[in-house]
Amino acid sequence: MIDRRRYEIFIVIALCLTVYVLSVYFDLTERLYRLSLRFEYLQFDEFLIFLLIAGCGLGYLGIRQMLALRREVAERQRIEAALKESEQYATALFKTMQTGMVVIDRQSRCILDVNPAAREMIGVDRDKIIGRECHSYICPNTRGDCPIADQGQIIDRSERILLKADGTEMPVLKSVIATTLRGRLCLIETFTDLTERKALEEQLKELSHTDYLTGSLNRRGFMQLAEKQILLAERIKCELYLIFADIDNMKWINDTLGHDMGDEAICETAQLICCSLRRADLIGCGRLGGDEFAMLLTSVTRVQGEHPVLDRIKQKQRELNARPDRRYQLEISFGTARFDPENPSTLEQLVAEADRKMYECKRSRKVKRGGS
């Protein structure tokens, strides 16, 4: 548009200069006067007025075009300044944003640019990232298997994996958009580090299966573990033993010594059980609630009579109660149920049997104490 304005101004100036040169060179005023004498109808004064009007018109047109050109030049300068400011603003955002951002050439799959946040996540200097193919470097997908360019997927806040420079994997929340930058088809990837969130999720998952007081499995966690182990034992033909344990004098401890001492008794029982179990036998140990515990054990040989782990628990229990500073005697009742792979039973059946035997043990101990 500005080039057209310049062309129009040039034509006007050229016409004015042409008229001026001709008038000087050929003495146009004298010739027009003589011409007016030859033709009666042509009045010299009128002709000069006509030339004056034409000259003013050409001058007005030239001035108007020059003013328009000036306005357009100012507008172009304003637009260029705004674009420069916008580019500086975008560059500042690109460099300072905490979200990682990578610009990738869609055709060659080479990394064109990377912001400091992404560079820190990848773990290497910027000049060692630029020009590298994204496949097998920051993206675990192989060439030809790109979810965006090859499979046409839409990745918007999707949980993905970012390969770091040292080969380790980082869970990230990724978004990818396809766009054109300076005439080149590009992919702009943004990703946020999810390492802390994943760790928190694992911690919460662990807490949902862990008893807050003893640190062992809670009822939910223990039952899920036991269900899976029973299915496995049935498939590989392995015996399992489910042992229930319950503190006998828990009500007396709470009512007489206080609930803090009751919590201490629960923690002592949990520690007593865990210290008495061997890793080769133990599958899981948990607090089912209140003062009740459960153990899931395996054995390479069939157990005859009472499970040997109970002898170790009772021995440690006697040692604990023999301490001179004890304010109470820790008494525990046990009940054992055996899973036979040749005649399998459900978890509910094992729980019912172990619970029944535990309360039989508890009643018999009360009878003995009453008889004595």
Secondary structure, DSSP 8 states (H G I E B T S, - for coil): -HHHHHHHHHHHHHHHHHHHHHHHHTTHHHHHHHHHHH-TT--HHHHHHHHHHHHHHHHHHHHHHHHHHHHHHHHHHHHHHHHHHHHHHHHHHHHH-SSEEEEEETTT-BEEEE-HHHHHHHTS-GGGTTT-BSBTTTB-S-TT--TTTTT----SSEEEEEE-TTS-EEEEEEEEEEEEETTEEEEEEEEEE-HHHHHHHHHHHHHHTB-TTTSSB-HHHHHHHHHHHHHHHHHHT--EEEEEEEETTHHHHHHHH-HHHHHHHHHHHHHHHHHH--TTTEEEEEEEETTEEEEEEE-SS---SS-HHHHHHHHHHHHHHT-TT-SS---EEEEEEEE-TTS---HHHHHHHHHHHHHHHHHHHHHHHHH-
